[in-house]
Amino acid sequence: MYSPKVDADLIPSLYWLAKARGVPMTRLVNACLRAMLDTMDAQRELAAVRRGHVTSGDEVIVGETVA
């Protein structure tokens, strides 16, 4: 299974936020990712990817725009 690496510049913020909340960093990151996935239109993005509208891993479709 693919396990992406978290960018090094994000680690300190994630560490301190997790510490302040009293949870492991992995639980915090999972909660952040789940919240993001719940709020974005994942079905629309998946359909766009399948149609070839997203050409780079750096592009994320949010609503009607590509960020």
PyMOL CGO cylinders between C-alpha atoms (Angstrom):
from pymol import cmd
from pymol.cgo import CYLINDER

trace = [
    CYLINDER, 0.00, 0.00, 0.00, 1.20, 3.51, -0.86, 0.3, 1, 1, 1, 1, 1, 1,
    CYLINDER, 1.20, 3.51, -0.86, 2.14, 5.59, 2.19, 0.3, 1, 1, 1, 1, 1, 1,
    CYLINDER, 2.14, 5.59, 2.19, 2.83, 9.21, 1.25, 0.3, 1, 1, 1, 1, 1, 1,
    CYLINDER, 2.83, 9.21, 1.25, 5.38, 11.19, 3.22, 0.3, 1, 1, 1, 1, 1, 1,
    CYLINDER, 5.38, 11.19, 3.22, 4.25, 14.32, 5.03, 0.3, 1, 1, 1, 1, 1, 1,
    CYLINDER, 4.25, 14.32, 5.03, 6.25, 17.39, 4.01, 0.3, 1, 1, 1, 1, 1, 1,
    CYLINDER, 6.25, 17.39, 4.01, 8.92, 18.19, 6.60, 0.3, 1, 1, 1, 1, 1, 1,
    CYLINDER, 8.92, 18.19, 6.60, 7.76, 21.79, 7.02, 0.3, 1, 1, 1, 1, 1, 1,
    CYLINDER, 7.76, 21.79, 7.02, 4.34, 20.55, 8.24, 0.3, 1, 1, 1, 1, 1, 1,
    CYLINDER, 4.34, 20.55, 8.24, 5.72, 18.29, 10.96, 0.3, 1, 1, 1, 1, 1, 1,
    CYLINDER, 5.72, 18.29, 10.96, 6.34, 20.94, 13.68, 0.3, 1, 1, 1, 1, 1, 1,
    CYLINDER, 6.34, 20.94, 13.68, 2.82, 22.37, 13.38, 0.3, 1, 1, 1, 1, 1, 1,
    CYLINDER, 2.82, 22.37, 13.38, 1.27, 18.92, 13.38, 0.3, 1, 1, 1, 1, 1, 1,
    CYLINDER, 1.27, 18.92, 13.38, 3.42, 17.87, 16.33, 0.3, 1, 1, 1, 1, 1, 1,
    CYLINDER, 3.42, 17.87, 16.33, 2.48, 20.84, 18.50, 0.3, 1, 1, 1, 1, 1, 1,
    CYLINDER, 2.48, 20.84, 18.50, -1.20, 20.72, 17.59, 0.3, 1, 1, 1, 1, 1, 1,
    CYLINDER, -1.20, 20.72, 17.59, -1.35, 17.01, 18.36, 0.3, 1, 1, 1, 1, 1, 1,
    CYLINDER, -1.35, 17.01, 18.36, 0.49, 17.57, 21.63, 0.3, 1, 1, 1, 1, 1, 1,
    CYLINDER, 0.49, 17.57, 21.63, -1.92, 20.38, 22.61, 0.3, 1, 1, 1, 1, 1, 1,
    CYLINDER, -1.92, 20.38, 22.61, -4.89, 18.11, 21.87, 0.3, 1, 1, 1, 1, 1, 1,
    CYLINDER, -4.89, 18.11, 21.87, -3.32, 15.11, 23.60, 0.3, 1, 1, 1, 1, 1, 1,
    CYLINDER, -3.32, 15.11, 23.60, -3.57, 12.83, 20.57, 0.3, 1, 1, 1, 1, 1, 1,
    CYLINDER, -3.57, 12.83, 20.57, -0.97, 11.03, 18.46, 0.3, 1, 1, 1, 1, 1, 1,
    CYLINDER, -0.97, 11.03, 18.46, 0.10, 12.87, 15.29, 0.3, 1, 1, 1, 1, 1, 1,
    CYLINDER, 0.10, 12.87, 15.29, -1.23, 10.06, 13.12, 0.3, 1, 1, 1, 1, 1, 1,
    CYLINDER, -1.23, 10.06, 13.12, -4.69, 10.45, 14.65, 0.3, 1, 1, 1, 1, 1, 1,
    CYLINDER, -4.69, 10.45, 14.65, -4.55, 14.21, 14.10, 0.3, 1, 1, 1, 1, 1, 1,
    CYLINDER, -4.55, 14.21, 14.10, -3.45, 13.83, 10.46, 0.3, 1, 1, 1, 1, 1, 1,
    CYLINDER, -3.45, 13.83, 10.46, -6.15, 11.21, 9.84, 0.3, 1, 1, 1, 1, 1, 1,
    CYLINDER, -6.15, 11.21, 9.84, -8.79, 13.52, 11.33, 0.3, 1, 1, 1, 1, 1, 1,
    CYLINDER, -8.79, 13.52, 11.33, -7.58, 16.44, 9.18, 0.3, 1, 1, 1, 1, 1, 1,
    CYLINDER, -7.58, 16.44, 9.18, -7.65, 14.35, 6.02, 0.3, 1, 1, 1, 1, 1, 1,
    CYLINDER, -7.65, 14.35, 6.02, -11.09, 12.92, 6.80, 0.3, 1, 1, 1, 1, 1, 1,
    CYLINDER, -11.09, 12.92, 6.80, -12.48, 16.41, 7.46, 0.3, 1, 1, 1, 1, 1, 1,
    CYLINDER, -12.48, 16.41, 7.46, -11.04, 17.69, 4.18, 0.3, 1, 1, 1, 1, 1, 1,
    CYLINDER, -11.04, 17.69, 4.18, -12.43, 14.74, 2.23, 0.3, 1, 1, 1, 1, 1, 1,
    CYLINDER, -12.43, 14.74, 2.23, -15.83, 15.17, 3.86, 0.3, 1, 1, 1, 1, 1, 1,
    CYLINDER, -15.83, 15.17, 3.86, -16.04, 18.83, 2.85, 0.3, 1, 1, 1, 1, 1, 1,
    CYLINDER, -16.04, 18.83, 2.85, -14.82, 18.61, -0.72, 0.3, 1, 1, 1, 1, 1, 1,
    CYLINDER, -14.82, 18.61, -0.72, -16.78, 17.29, -3.63, 0.3, 1, 1, 1, 1, 1, 1,
    CYLINDER, -16.78, 17.29, -3.63, -14.87, 14.02, -3.91, 0.3, 1, 1, 1, 1, 1, 1,
    CYLINDER, -14.87, 14.02, -3.91, -17.18, 12.54, -6.51, 0.3, 1, 1, 1, 1, 1, 1,
    CYLINDER, -17.18, 12.54, -6.51, -16.71, 15.51, -8.85, 0.3, 1, 1, 1, 1, 1, 1,
    CYLINDER, -16.71, 15.51, -8.85, -12.95, 15.37, -8.43, 0.3, 1, 1, 1, 1, 1, 1,
    CYLINDER, -12.95, 15.37, -8.43, -12.84, 11.63, -9.06, 0.3, 1, 1, 1, 1, 1, 1,
    CYLINDER, -12.84, 11.63, -9.06, -14.90, 12.07, -12.22, 0.3, 1, 1, 1, 1, 1, 1,
    CYLINDER, -14.90, 12.07, -12.22, -12.56, 14.85, -13.41, 0.3, 1, 1, 1, 1, 1, 1,
    CYLINDER, -12.56, 14.85, -13.41, -9.52, 12.68, -12.76, 0.3, 1, 1, 1, 1, 1, 1,
    CYLINDER, -9.52, 12.68, -12.76, -11.07, 9.84, -14.73, 0.3, 1, 1, 1, 1, 1, 1,
    CYLINDER, -11.07, 9.84, -14.73, -11.74, 12.24, -17.62, 0.3, 1, 1, 1, 1, 1, 1,
    CYLINDER, -11.74, 12.24, -17.62, -8.10, 13.37, -17.47, 0.3, 1, 1, 1, 1, 1, 1,
    CYLINDER, -8.10, 13.37, -17.47, -8.78, 16.90, -16.24, 0.3, 1, 1, 1, 1, 1, 1,
    CYLINDER, -8.78, 16.90, -16.24, -6.22, 16.68, -13.44, 0.3, 1, 1, 1, 1, 1, 1,
    CYLINDER, -6.22, 16.68, -13.44, -2.75, 16.30, -14.87, 0.3, 1, 1, 1, 1, 1, 1,
    CYLINDER, -2.75, 16.30, -14.87, -0.55, 16.74, -11.80, 0.3, 1, 1, 1, 1, 1, 1,
    CYLINDER, -0.55, 16.74, -11.80, -0.53, 15.47, -8.24, 0.3, 1, 1, 1, 1, 1, 1,
    CYLINDER, -0.53, 15.47, -8.24, -0.15, 19.11, -7.17, 0.3, 1, 1, 1, 1, 1, 1,
    CYLINDER, -0.15, 19.11, -7.17, -3.54, 20.07, -8.60, 0.3, 1, 1, 1, 1, 1, 1,
    CYLINDER, -3.54, 20.07, -8.60, -6.61, 19.56, -6.48, 0.3, 1, 1, 1, 1, 1, 1,
    CYLINDER, -6.61, 19.56, -6.48, -10.08, 20.39, -7.72, 0.3, 1, 1, 1, 1, 1, 1,
    CYLINDER, -10.08, 20.39, -7.72, -12.00, 22.32, -5.07, 0.3, 1, 1, 1, 1, 1, 1,
    CYLINDER, -12.00, 22.32, -5.07, -15.54, 23.16, -6.09, 0.3, 1, 1, 1, 1, 1, 1,
    CYLINDER, -15.54, 23.16, -6.09, -15.29, 24.55, -9.60, 0.3, 1, 1, 1, 1, 1, 1,
    CYLINDER, -15.29, 24.55, -9.60, -11.64, 25.64, -9.51, 0.3, 1, 1, 1, 1, 1, 1,
    CYLINDER, -11.64, 25.64, -9.51, -8.31, 23.86, -9.68, 0.3, 1, 1, 1, 1, 1, 1,
    CYLINDER, -8.31, 23.86, -9.68, -5.97, 24.91, -6.90, 0.3, 1, 1, 1, 1, 1, 1,
]
cmd.load_cgo(trace, "trace")
